[in-house]
Amino acid sequence: MSRAPRNSVQDRPSKRSLILRRLRRHLRPVAWIACGLVVIAGGFVIVRTATPGGSILTLQERLGGMTAITGLRVTDVVIAGRANTPEPLLRSAIGVSKGDPILGFSVELARQRIESLTWVEHATVERRLPGTIVVVLQERRPFAIWQNQGKFVLIDRAGQIVANQDVAQFKHLPLVVGIGAPPAASVLLDALTERPLLAARTEAAVRVGARRWNLRMKNGADVMLPEGHEIAALDRLLQLHQTQSLLDRPLLAIDMRLGDRLVVRPRSEARGDARGDAKGEARGEPSPGSGGQTAPPAVTPVIAKKPT
């Protein structure tokens, strides 16, 4: 049986086949472009016909409902980094439960709701198909307790309010008192931490006039620090205590507001000669026992105590 040569006329494609091959080669990119235009046009129609402000969510809800039929539902919600954030508030902010369509909610809106919680500084929300939602929290770290108008709240290092409930469990934190205390507290409290001898004797740091600090000591004395020169005054106070046991003496006040002098007000003087001292201070006269220095202004009582 004889075979025709490989390059015979019968092996060559027909003219029609050659034309169809060329058409397919040129029509393929045109088809992809057409599909893309159809998708864009469909999305535009959906957005234009949907209610204002709800088009994206409506589309997402429809997509979530459609994909839920195929089994894309939430099977697990994993939370990492939670220590102090109340779990019921967090779950409510996440806004998704087991069985919900996993593509039917916005991870961005969930993140915004979570970060609105006072304990949360930063949050990430991830959707891991087929059915897991992962929430990672970075919580604010309580730095101090702020007492203002008889109420206690926790603040972080930046002065941001963290919580106003269950403050008693953080009573080991330092106490700051008064209007304007939170944003200015970190510098003073860090300085006290570096001087543990003073920190151990300090009951609270009281903000005065939103510009300077008084230290309320555990023995009831008030140390009036100069505005803008607190660290230098703390070093001087520490030296005076180490050399003369200043903080062990029965004093009502230690005025350090003037850099070239130190004025002390003994507690016995305040008890025995309160009326006379008040008159003398009003006239700017030296106070007995002050070494000829003008007595410090009367100390305004401040309720400074930690929550129980």
C-alpha positions in Angstrom: 0.0 0.0 0.0 1.6 3.3 -1.1 1.5 6.4 1.0 1.4 10.0 -0.3 4.5 12.1 0.5 4.4 14.1 3.7 4.5 17.4 1.9 2.0 16.5 -0.6 -0.9 18.8 -1.6 -3.4 16.7 0.6 -1.4 17.6 3.8 -1.7 21.3 3.3 -4.5 23.2 5.3 -7.3 24.6 3.2 -7.8 28.3 2.6 -10.8 28.2 4.9 -8.8 26.7 7.8 -6.1 29.3 7.4 -8.7 32.1 7.5 -10.3 30.7 10.7 -7.0 30.4 12.4 -6.2 34.0 11.7 -9.6 35.2 12.9 -9.3 33.3 16.2 -5.9 34.8 16.7 -7.2 38.3 16.3 -10.5 37.9 18.0 -9.1 36.5 21.3 -7.9 39.9 22.7 -11.1 41.5 21.5 -13.1 39.0 23.4 -11.2 39.7 26.6 -11.7 43.4 26.2 -15.4 42.9 25.6 -15.7 40.8 28.8 -13.9 43.5 30.8 -16.2 46.2 29.5 -19.3 44.1 30.4 -18.1 43.7 34.0 -17.3 47.4 34.3 -20.7 48.4 32.8 -22.5 46.0 35.2 -20.8 47.4 38.2 -21.6 50.9 37.1 -25.3 50.1 36.7 -25.4 48.5 40.1 -23.8 51.5 41.8 -26.1 54.0 39.9 -29.3 52.1 40.6 -28.5 51.4 44.3 -29.5 53.7 47.2 -27.0 56.5 47.9 -24.3 55.5 50.4 -25.4 51.8 50.4 -24.3 50.6 47.0 -21.1 48.9 48.0 -22.6 47.2 51.1 -25.7 46.1 49.1 -23.4 44.5 46.5 -21.3 42.9 49.2 -24.4 41.6 50.9 -25.7 40.1 47.7 -22.4 38.5 47.0 -22.2 37.1 50.5 -25.7 35.6 50.2 -24.8 34.0 46.9 -21.5 32.6 48.1 -23.0 31.4 51.4 -25.1 28.9 49.3 -21.8 27.3 48.2 -20.7 26.9 51.8 -18.6 30.1 52.4 -19.8 30.8 55.9 -18.0 31.9 59.0 -17.0 28.8 61.0 -14.6 30.4 63.5 -13.6 33.9 64.8 -10.1 34.0 66.1 -9.1 36.9 68.5 -5.5 37.6 69.4 -4.0 40.3 71.7 -7.0 40.8 73.9 -6.2 41.3 77.6 -8.4 44.1 79.0 -10.9 44.8 76.2 -14.3 43.6 77.4 -15.1 40.6 75.2 -18.9 41.3 74.8 -18.0 44.8 73.5 -15.4 43.4 71.2 -17.7 40.7 69.7 -20.3 43.4 69.1 -17.8 45.6 67.3 -16.6 42.7 65.1 -20.2 42.3 64.0 -20.1 38.8 62.7 -21.1 35.4 64.1 -20.6 31.8 63.2 -22.9 30.9 60.3 -22.9 34.3 58.7 -21.7 34.7 55.1 -18.0 35.3 55.3 -18.1 37.6 52.2 -21.1 39.4 53.5 -19.5 41.9 55.9 -16.8 44.6 55.6 -13.5 44.0 57.3 -12.7 47.7 57.1 -15.9 48.8 58.9 -15.2 46.1 61.5 -11.7 47.4 62.0 -13.1 51.0 62.5 -15.7 49.8 65.0 -13.1 47.9 67.0 -10.6 50.8 67.1 -13.4 53.0 68.5 -13.2 51.0 71.7 -11.2 52.9 74.4 -8.9 50.0 75.2 -7.9 49.4 71.6 -5.1 51.4 70.0 -4.8 49.5 66.8 -6.6 46.5 65.2 -6.4 44.3 62.1 -9.2 42.2 60.7 -8.6 39.5 58.1 -10.9 37.2 56.2 -9.3 33.8 55.6 -11.3 31.6 53.3 -13.1 29.4 53.5 -14.5 30.3 56.9 -12.2 32.0 59.4 -12.2 35.6 60.6 -8.9 36.7 62.4 -8.8 39.8 64.6 -5.5 41.0 66.1 -5.6 43.7 68.8 -2.9 46.1 70.0 -4.3 47.4 73.3 -3.4 50.6 75.1 -1.2 50.1 78.1 -2.4 51.7 81.3 0.2 54.2 82.5 -1.4 56.1 85.4 -4.7 56.7 87.2 -6.2 60.2 86.7 -8.4 61.6 89.5 -10.5 64.5 88.3 -13.6 65.9 90.1 -13.8 62.8 92.3 -13.7 60.3 89.5 -11.0 57.9 88.5 -10.0 56.8 85.0 -7.1 55.0 83.5 -4.9 56.8 81.0 -2.1 55.7 78.7 1.3 57.3 78.3 0.0 59.8 75.8 -2.8 60.9 78.2 -5.5 59.1 76.3 -8.4 57.8 78.5 -8.3 54.0 78.5 -11.2 53.0 80.8 -13.2 54.3 83.7 -14.3 50.9 85.0 -12.4 48.3 87.2 -9.8 51.0 88.0 -9.2 49.5 91.4 -7.3 46.5 90.0 -4.7 49.0 88.7 -4.2 50.8 92.0 -0.5 50.0 91.8 -0.2 52.6 89.0 0.9 56.2 89.9 -1.9 58.7 90.6 -2.2 62.1 88.9 -4.8 64.7 89.9 -6.3 67.8 88.3 -7.3 69.4 85.0 -4.5 69.1 82.4 -2.7 66.3 84.2 -2.9 63.4 81.7 -1.0 64.9 78.7 1.8 66.3 80.9 2.1 63.3 83.3 4.6 61.1 81.5 7.7 63.4 81.9 7.2 63.8 85.6 6.3 60.2 86.3 9.3 58.9 84.4 11.5 61.2 86.4 10.0 59.9 89.6 10.5 56.3 88.4 14.2 57.1 87.9 14.3 58.3 91.6 12.7 55.4 93.5 13.4 57.0 96.9 11.1 59.9 96.0 8.6 57.7 94.1 8.1 55.5 97.2 7.2 58.6 99.3 4.8 60.2 96.7 1.1 59.7 97.0 0.0 61.7 94.0 1.2 64.3 91.5 -1.2 67.2 91.4 -1.5 69.5 88.4 -1.8 73.1 89.4 -3.3 75.7 87.0 -2.6 73.3 84.1 1.0 74.5 84.1 3.0 73.1 87.0 3.1 70.2 89.6 2.7 69.7 93.3 3.8 66.4 94.8 1.5 65.2 97.6 3.7 63.0 99.8 2.4 60.1 101.8 3.1 62.0 105.1 0.7 64.7 103.9 3.3 67.3 102.9 3.0 69.2 99.6 6.1 69.7 97.5 5.6 72.7 95.1 7.7 72.2 92.0 8.8 75.0 89.7 7.2 75.3 86.3 9.4 73.8 83.6 12.2 72.8 86.0 10.7 69.8 87.7 13.6 67.4 87.1 16.2 69.8 88.6 13.9 70.4 91.6 13.5 66.6 92.1 17.3 66.2 92.1 17.6 69.0 94.7 14.8 67.5 96.8 16.5 64.1 96.7 19.8 65.5 97.8 18.2 67.5 100.7 16.5 64.3 101.9 19.7 62.2 101.7 21.7 64.8 103.5 19.1 66.3 105.9 16.2 63.8 106.0 14.0 66.6 104.7 11.0 64.4 103.9 11.1 62.8 107.3 10.4 66.1 109.0 6.8 67.2 110.1 6.3 69.6 107.3 3.1 70.9 105.7 4.7 72.3 102.6 8.1 72.5 100.8 8.1 75.4 98.3 10.7 74.9 95.5 9.2 77.3 93.0 12.1 79.8 93.3 15.4 78.4 92.2 17.5 80.4 94.6 15.6 79.6 97.8 13.7 76.9 99.6 10.8 77.7 101.9 9.4 75.2 104.3 6.2 75.4 106.3 6.3 73.2 109.5 3.1 71.3 110.4 3.2 72.6 114.0 3.3 76.1 112.8 0.2 75.5 110.6 -1.7 74.1 113.7 -0.7 76.6 116.3 -0.4 79.9 114.3 -2.7 79.4 111.4 -4.5 82.7 111.8 -1.4 84.7 112.3 0.4 83.1 109.5 -2.5 83.7 107.1 -2.3 87.4 108.0 1.4 87.5 107.6 1.4 85.8 104.3 -1.2 88.3 103.0 1.2 91.1 103.9 4.2 89.3 102.6 5.9 89.1 106.0 8.5 86.4 106.9 7.1 83.4 108.6 8.6 82.1 111.9 11.1 79.3 111.3 11.5 80.1 107.6 14.9 81.7 108.0 13.7 85.2 107.1 12.2 84.0 103.8 8.7 85.0 102.9 6.2 82.2 103.8 4.8 80.2 100.9 1.2 80.8 99.9 -1.4 78.8 101.8 -1.6 75.2 100.4 -5.0 74.4 98.9 -6.2 71.0 100.1 -6.5 68.5 97.3 -8.2 65.2 97.8 -5.6 62.8 96.4 -6.2 59.1 97.1 -6.2 56.0 95.0 -9.4 54.0 94.3 -10.4 51.2 96.6 
